[in-house]
Protein backbone atom coordinates (compact mmCIF):
# COMPACT_ATOMS: atom_id res chain seq x y z
CA UNK A 1 0.00 0.00 0.00
CA UNK A 2 1.23 3.55 -0.66
CA UNK A 3 1.91 6.11 2.06
CA UNK A 4 -1.46 7.13 3.42
CA UNK A 5 -2.56 8.43 6.81
CA UNK A 6 -3.33 7.11 10.29
CA UNK A 7 -6.34 8.08 12.36
CA UNK A 8 -5.58 9.48 15.84
CA UNK A 9 -7.59 9.83 19.06
CA UNK A 10 -8.26 13.45 18.22
CA UNK A 11 -10.24 12.39 15.15
CA UNK A 12 -7.65 13.87 12.82
CA UNK A 13 -5.43 11.82 10.54
CA UNK A 14 -1.64 12.05 10.35
CA UNK A 15 0.21 11.39 7.07
CA UNK A 16 2.43 8.36 7.65
CA UNK A 17 5.57 9.87 6.16
CA UNK A 18 7.01 13.25 7.14
CA UNK A 19 9.95 15.38 6.15
CA UNK A 20 11.95 16.46 9.19
CA UNK A 21 13.81 19.76 9.62
CA UNK A 22 16.17 18.55 12.38
CA UNK A 23 19.41 19.05 10.44
CA UNK A 24 18.43 21.68 7.87
CA UNK A 25 19.81 24.71 9.69
CA UNK A 26 18.07 28.05 9.99
CA UNK A 27 18.76 30.05 6.86
CA UNK A 28 17.54 30.35 3.27
CA UNK A 29 18.86 26.85 2.58
CA UNK A 30 16.47 25.52 5.21
CA UNK A 31 13.55 27.28 3.57
CA UNK A 32 14.55 25.94 0.16
CA UNK A 33 14.77 22.38 1.48
CA UNK A 34 11.32 22.54 3.06
CA UNK A 35 9.95 23.87 -0.24
CA UNK A 36 11.70 21.08 -2.11
CA UNK A 37 10.13 18.47 0.16
CA UNK A 38 6.68 19.97 -0.33
CA UNK A 39 7.16 20.27 -4.07
CA UNK A 40 8.29 16.63 -4.22
CA UNK A 41 5.09 15.44 -2.59
CA UNK A 42 5.60 15.46 1.19
CA UNK A 43 2.49 16.70 2.99
CA UNK A 44 3.80 16.44 6.56
CA UNK A 45 6.53 18.74 7.91
CA UNK A 46 8.08 17.91 11.29
CA UNK A 47 9.97 20.65 13.14
CA UNK A 48 10.64 21.70 16.74
CA UNK A 49 11.41 24.68 18.89
CA UNK A 50 14.92 23.28 19.44
CA UNK A 51 15.68 23.08 15.72
CA UNK A 52 15.43 26.88 15.51
CA UNK A 53 14.01 26.79 12.00
CA UNK A 54 10.26 27.16 12.51
CA UNK A 55 10.44 30.61 10.89
CA UNK A 56 12.20 29.19 7.81
CA UNK A 57 9.65 26.39 7.59
CA UNK A 58 6.88 28.97 7.85
CA UNK A 59 8.32 30.97 4.96
CA UNK A 60 8.41 27.81 2.84
CA UNK A 61 4.80 27.03 3.73
CA UNK A 62 3.70 30.50 2.63
CA UNK A 63 5.67 30.29 -0.62
CA UNK A 64 4.31 26.91 -1.65
CA UNK A 65 1.20 26.58 -3.77
CA UNK A 66 -0.32 24.23 -1.20
CA UNK A 67 -3.08 25.48 1.07
CA UNK A 68 -2.78 25.31 4.86
CA UNK A 69 -5.21 22.39 4.92
CA UNK A 70 -2.97 20.43 2.55
CA UNK A 71 0.01 20.36 4.91
CA UNK A 72 0.20 18.61 8.28
CA UNK A 73 2.51 20.60 10.60
CA UNK A 74 4.18 19.08 13.65
CA UNK A 75 6.31 21.04 16.08
CA UNK A 76 7.57 20.37 19.59
CA UNK A 77 8.01 22.03 22.96
CA UNK A 78 11.75 21.81 23.61
CA UNK A 79 12.15 24.06 26.65
CA UNK A 80 14.34 26.42 24.61
CA UNK A 81 15.47 29.56 26.46
CA UNK A 82 13.64 28.36 29.55
CA UNK A 83 10.26 29.23 28.07
CA UNK A 84 7.17 27.44 29.37
CA UNK A 85 4.75 25.40 27.28
CA UNK A 86 2.16 28.17 27.00
CA UNK A 87 4.60 30.77 25.70
CA UNK A 88 6.39 28.29 23.45
CA UNK A 89 3.31 27.20 21.49
CA UNK A 90 2.33 30.81 20.88
CA UNK A 91 5.84 31.57 19.65
CA UNK A 92 5.77 28.50 17.44
CA UNK A 93 2.52 29.34 15.66
CA UNK A 94 3.78 32.90 15.16
CA UNK A 95 7.10 31.66 13.77
CA UNK A 96 5.33 29.24 11.46
CA UNK A 97 2.84 31.88 10.36
CA UNK A 98 -0.19 29.73 11.15
CA UNK A 99 -3.14 29.88 13.53
CA UNK A 100 -2.64 26.33 14.77
CA UNK A 101 -0.35 23.34 14.39
CA UNK A 102 -1.70 19.93 13.56
CA UNK A 103 0.40 18.18 16.19
CA UNK A 104 2.27 19.53 19.21
CA UNK A 105 4.65 17.29 21.15
CA UNK A 106 6.61 17.44 24.40
CA UNK A 107 10.08 16.80 22.97
CA UNK A 108 11.34 14.73 25.92
CA UNK A 109 10.07 13.56 29.32
CA UNK A 110 12.85 15.56 31.02
CA UNK A 111 11.15 18.70 29.70
CA UNK A 112 7.88 17.85 31.42
CA UNK A 113 8.41 20.17 34.37
CA UNK A 114 7.72 20.26 37.22
CA UNK A 115 6.31 16.82 36.43
CA UNK A 116 4.58 14.91 33.64
CA UNK A 117 0.98 15.36 34.90
CA UNK A 118 1.39 19.13 35.25
CA UNK A 119 3.04 19.53 31.86
CA UNK A 120 0.43 17.35 30.18
CA UNK A 121 -2.41 19.37 31.71
CA UNK A 122 -0.90 22.42 29.99
CA UNK A 123 -0.80 20.51 26.70
CA UNK A 124 -4.48 19.67 27.10
CA UNK A 125 -5.26 23.37 27.53
CA UNK A 126 -3.31 24.14 24.35
CA UNK A 127 -5.53 21.70 22.47
CA UNK A 128 -8.67 23.11 24.06
CA UNK A 129 -7.56 26.62 23.02
CA UNK A 130 -7.28 25.47 19.40
CA UNK A 131 -3.54 26.13 19.11
CA UNK A 132 -2.92 22.44 18.38
CA UNK A 133 -5.41 20.04 16.86
CA UNK A 134 -3.63 17.01 18.32
CA UNK A 135 -1.10 16.62 21.12
CA UNK A 136 1.48 14.00 21.99
CA UNK A 137 4.95 13.28 23.27
CA UNK A 138 8.39 12.32 22.06
CA UNK A 139 11.03 9.99 23.54
CA UNK A 140 8.69 8.78 26.29
CA UNK A 141 9.14 5.20 27.48
CA UNK A 142 6.34 3.01 28.76
CA UNK A 143 6.84 4.15 32.39
CA UNK A 144 6.59 7.80 31.35
CA UNK A 145 3.40 7.02 29.44
CA UNK A 146 1.94 5.22 32.45
CA UNK A 147 2.47 8.33 34.58
CA UNK A 148 0.92 10.52 31.91
CA UNK A 149 -2.16 8.33 31.36
CA UNK A 150 -2.83 8.06 35.09
CA UNK A 151 -3.93 11.70 35.19
CA UNK A 152 -4.67 12.54 31.56
CA UNK A 153 -8.06 13.79 30.45
CA UNK A 154 -6.90 13.53 26.84
CA UNK A 155 -4.72 10.65 25.67
CA UNK A 156 -1.56 11.49 23.73
CA UNK A 157 -2.13 10.95 20.03
CA UNK A 158 1.51 10.21 19.25
CA UNK A 159 4.83 9.13 20.77
CA UNK A 160 7.76 9.97 18.49
CA UNK A 161 10.76 7.73 19.18
CA UNK A 162 14.04 6.46 17.77
CA UNK A 163 13.22 3.36 15.72
CA UNK A 164 15.28 1.25 13.35
CA UNK A 165 16.15 -2.47 13.30
CA UNK A 166 19.20 -2.14 15.56
CA UNK A 167 17.04 -0.73 18.38
CA UNK A 168 13.79 -2.50 17.55
CA UNK A 169 14.05 -5.14 20.29
CA UNK A 170 14.95 -2.47 22.85
CA UNK A 171 12.01 -0.30 21.79
CA UNK A 172 9.51 -3.14 21.54
CA UNK A 173 7.99 -2.56 25.03
CA UNK A 174 7.18 1.02 24.00
CA UNK A 175 5.64 -0.17 20.73
CA UNK A 176 3.53 -2.75 22.54
CA UNK A 177 2.41 -0.27 25.19
CA UNK A 178 1.45 2.24 22.52
CA UNK A 179 -0.51 -0.41 20.61
CA UNK A 180 -2.49 -1.32 23.74
CA UNK A 181 -3.45 2.32 24.23
CA UNK A 182 -3.94 3.23 20.56
CA UNK A 183 -1.06 5.73 20.60
CA UNK A 184 0.49 6.28 17.17
CA UNK A 185 4.23 5.66 17.02
CA UNK A 186 6.36 7.99 14.93
CA UNK A 187 9.86 6.78 14.01
CA UNK A 188 12.84 9.05 13.58
CA UNK A 189 16.32 8.05 12.36
CA UNK A 190 14.96 4.98 10.59
CA UNK A 191 17.88 5.00 8.13
CA UNK A 192 20.69 4.94 10.72
CA UNK A 193 21.70 1.33 9.85
CA UNK A 194 22.84 2.48 6.40
CA UNK A 195 23.70 6.14 7.01
CA UNK A 196 25.67 5.76 10.24
CA UNK A 197 26.16 2.02 10.84
CA UNK A 198 27.09 0.45 7.48
CA UNK A 199 28.92 -2.85 7.46
CA UNK A 200 26.71 -4.45 10.09
CA UNK A 201 24.50 -7.57 10.12
CA UNK A 202 21.70 -5.74 8.31
CA UNK A 203 23.69 -5.24 5.14
CA UNK A 204 23.11 -8.75 3.81
CA UNK A 205 19.32 -8.96 4.19
CA UNK A 206 18.78 -5.36 3.11
CA UNK A 207 20.90 -5.83 -0.02
CA UNK A 208 19.22 -9.13 -0.83
CA UNK A 209 15.69 -7.80 -0.41
CA UNK A 210 16.50 -4.61 -2.32
CA UNK A 211 17.96 -6.60 -5.20
CA UNK A 212 14.91 -8.88 -5.40
CA UNK A 213 12.47 -5.99 -5.34
CA UNK A 214 14.42 -3.66 -7.61
CA UNK A 215 14.58 -1.15 -4.76
CA UNK A 216 17.25 0.60 -2.73
CA UNK A 217 18.25 -0.34 0.80
CA UNK A 218 16.90 2.92 2.21
CA UNK A 219 13.54 2.18 0.58
CA UNK A 220 13.54 -1.27 2.18
CA UNK A 221 14.25 0.22 5.62
CA UNK A 222 11.40 2.69 5.24
CA UNK A 223 9.09 -0.12 4.11
CA UNK A 224 10.15 -2.11 7.21
CA UNK A 225 9.35 0.87 9.45
CA UNK A 226 5.95 1.24 7.82
CA UNK A 227 5.32 -2.49 8.26
CA UNK A 228 5.87 -2.00 12.00
CA UNK A 229 2.94 0.44 11.96
CA UNK A 230 5.02 3.56 12.54
CA UNK A 231 4.80 6.98 10.92
CA UNK A 232 8.19 7.71 9.32
CA UNK A 233 10.11 10.94 9.91
CA UNK A 234 12.92 11.21 7.37
CA UNK A 235 14.97 13.77 5.48
CA UNK A 236 17.36 14.29 2.59
CA UNK A 237 18.82 17.18 0.64
CA UNK A 238 18.42 15.21 -2.60
CA UNK A 239 15.17 15.49 -4.53
CA UNK A 240 15.85 12.11 -6.14
CA UNK A 241 16.15 10.49 -2.73
CA UNK A 242 12.97 12.17 -1.55
CA UNK A 243 11.15 10.81 -4.58
CA UNK A 244 12.54 7.38 -3.73
CA UNK A 245 11.32 7.70 -0.15
CA UNK A 246 7.81 8.43 -1.38
CA UNK A 247 7.97 5.48 -3.78
CA UNK A 248 8.94 3.24 -0.84
CA UNK A 249 5.33 3.42 0.29
CA UNK A 250 4.46 1.04 -2.53
CA UNK A 251 6.94 -1.63 -1.42
CA UNK A 252 5.36 -4.74 0.06
CA UNK A 253 7.71 -6.76 2.25
CA UNK A 254 6.91 -10.39 2.97
CA UNK A 255 6.81 -11.68 6.52
CA UNK A 256 10.02 -13.54 5.70
CA UNK A 257 11.64 -10.21 4.75
CA UNK A 258 10.50 -8.58 7.98
CA UNK A 259 11.70 -11.54 10.08
CA UNK A 260 15.11 -11.46 8.37
CA UNK A 261 15.50 -7.75 9.09
CA UNK A 262 14.37 -8.23 12.70
CA UNK A 263 16.87 -11.05 13.22
CA UNK A 264 19.76 -9.10 11.72
CA UNK A 265 18.79 -6.07 13.75
CA UNK A 266 18.92 -8.11 16.95
CA UNK A 267 22.41 -9.33 16.01
CA UNK A 268 23.63 -5.77 15.71
CA UNK A 269 21.66 -4.40 18.64
CA UNK A 270 24.73 -3.07 20.41
CA UNK A 271 25.18 -0.63 17.52
CA UNK A 272 21.87 1.10 18.20
N, C-alpha and C positions, 0 to 999 in steps of 0.2 A: 504493500500500500504506500502511496506517496505521503509526504509530510502533510499533516492535517492539523487538527487542534484537539485539545483535551478539555473536557468540561470540569469546572472547579466548583467548590462549595458555594461560592458567591453567585453562581448561575452564569457567569461569564466563561468564555472559552479562551484558552491560551494556545497560540501556535506552537507546535512541538519542535520547532527549530528556531533559534535566535542568533543574532549576530551580536557579539559582545564587544564593548569598548574598553575593556580592561587595559590593554597595552597600546592604545592608539594615540596616546599623548593628548595635549590640549591646545592644539593650534589649527591652522587651516587644513593641515594634512588629516587631522582627526575628522574634521567636517567632511572632507572629500571622501574619506573611507566609509563614513556612515552613509553618505549619498550613494557611493558605489554599491554598498550592500543592499540598499533599498532599490536601486535601479536594477540590480541583478535578480531581485525577487524575494528578498527577505522582508518579512512583514512584522518582525518582532525584534526590537532593539533593547539590549540589556546594558544598563549603565549603573553608576553608583556615585554617591557623594564623594567617596574616597578616590575615585578615578579622576576627579577634577576636570571632567570633560562633558558635563551635562549641557553647558552653554553651547559647545560645539555641536553636540548631537541635536540640540534644539534648532540651531541654524540650518543644519542639514534637513531636518524635518520640515522646516518652513520653505526650503528651496526645492523640495521634491514635489512632483505632481500629485503625489498621494494625498488623500484627505486624512484628517486626524483619525477618523473611524477606521481607516485602512491599516493603521500601524498600531501594534501593541507595544506599549512602552513600560519597561520595568526599570525602577531605580531602587536604591537601597539607603537606609540610614546607616552611616558609618561612624558616627560620633566625631566627625571632623571638626576641628577647632573648638571642641568641647560643647558644641551646640546640642540642644535637646531634640527629641523626636519632633515636637510640634513646630519648632523653628525650622528644622531641617527640611521637612516635607514642603513647607511654604517656600523655602529657598529653592528647592528642587523644581517645583512646578514653574516658578518664575524663570529659573535658568533654562528650563526646557521650552518655555514659551507656550505652556499648555494650561488648561484649567484643572486637569486631573491626570494622574498616571493610572495605567491599567493594573499595575501590580507594584506594591511597596513592601520591601523586605527589611527585616533587621539583619544586618550584614553578618553578625556573629553573636553567639550567646554572651560573650564577655561585654558586649555593648548594651546588653539589657540591664540598665542600671535604674534604680538601686537593686532591682531584682527582676526576674522574668515576668512575674504576674503584673507588676506595676508598669513595666515597659509595654507589655502586650495590651493592657487596658488603654494606654495612649494610642496604640495602633488601631484599636477598635474605634476610638473616637475619630481618628483620621478617616477611617472608612465611613463612619456615620456622617462626617462633615462633607463627604463627597470628593475629598482630595485624592483618594485612591479607591478604585472600584473593587480591588481585591488586595488582601494583605497576607503576608507570609514571613518566612524566616530563611536564613541561610547558615549553613555549617552547624546546625543543631543536631545533636545526637539523640538517641531515643530517650535518655534520661531528661535532657532538656525539654523535649517535647512532652514528656509526662508531666513535668512541672507546669508547663504552659497550659496544657489541656485541663489540668485540675481546677483552674480558675477561669478559663476562657469562656466568654459568652459567644464568641465567634471563633470557629476553628481556623487555623492557618490553612490557606489554600495551597501553599507551596513550601517545600524545603529544598533549597538549592545547595548541592553538595559536590564535593570532588567525587568523580566516578569514572573509572576506566578499568579494564580487566585486571591490572595489577593491584588494585585496591578493592575489587568487587567483593571478595570474601570478607574483608574487614568491614565494609560498608553494608553488608547484607542485613544485619539487625536493624539498621535505620530504614532500609528499603522495606523490610517486612513490617516494621512498625507503621510506616507511612501507608502501606497497603491496607492494613487493618483499620486505619482511621481515614481512609480516602484522602490522603494528603498527596498532592502531585509532587513527584521528585523531578528536580531539574539537575542536569549533570554538566558541570564545567570541567575543562581540561580533559575531555574524552580522548584526545589524540596524543596525550603524553607518551604512550608506549612507542610511538614512531617519531615524535618530535624531540623528545628528551631522553628516551630510554631505548634507542635502537640496539639491535644485537642481542636481545633477550629471547626468552622462550616463545614469545608471541610471534616472532618473525616468521617461523615456519608455517603455522596455520593461517596467519593473515595473508602471506604470499600465495599459499596454495588456494585459499578461497578466492582471493582476488583474481588469480589466473583463471580459475574455472568460470568465474562470473563475468570476466572481461571488465573488471572494476579496478580501482586503486585500493591500497591498503587503508588509506584514511576513510574512504567510502565504506569499507567493510567495518571499520571501528564505529563509525557513526550508525551504521545499520544495526550493529550489536547493541549499542546504547539505546536505540529506539526499541529494539526487541525486548529490552529490560523494562520497557514502559516509561522511560525517562524523557523529559523534554531536553533537547540538546542546546547548550550554549557553546558556540564556536566562533572562530574568527580567522581571517586571512587578509593579507594585503593584495592578494592576487584574484582578479575577477574570474579567471579560469578555475581556480580552486573553489571559489564560492559557488560557481555554477555546478562543479562536481559535487559539492556538499549538498546542494539542493537535489541533484539527481540521485544521491544516495538514498533518498526517501523511497525510491522505487525498488531498492534491492531487497530481495526476500531471502533471508538466511534459513537454512534448514536447522532442525534441532541438533543434528550432528555438528553443524558448523558452530552453533552457539556453545555446545558442550566442549568442543575442541578449544575454543577461545577461553572458556571458563577454566579449563584444566591448565592451559598454558599460563593464564593469568595467575593461578594459584602457585604455579612453580616459580614465578618471578615476583611473588608478593612482596618480598623484602625491598624491591625496587620502588614500590609505591610511595 
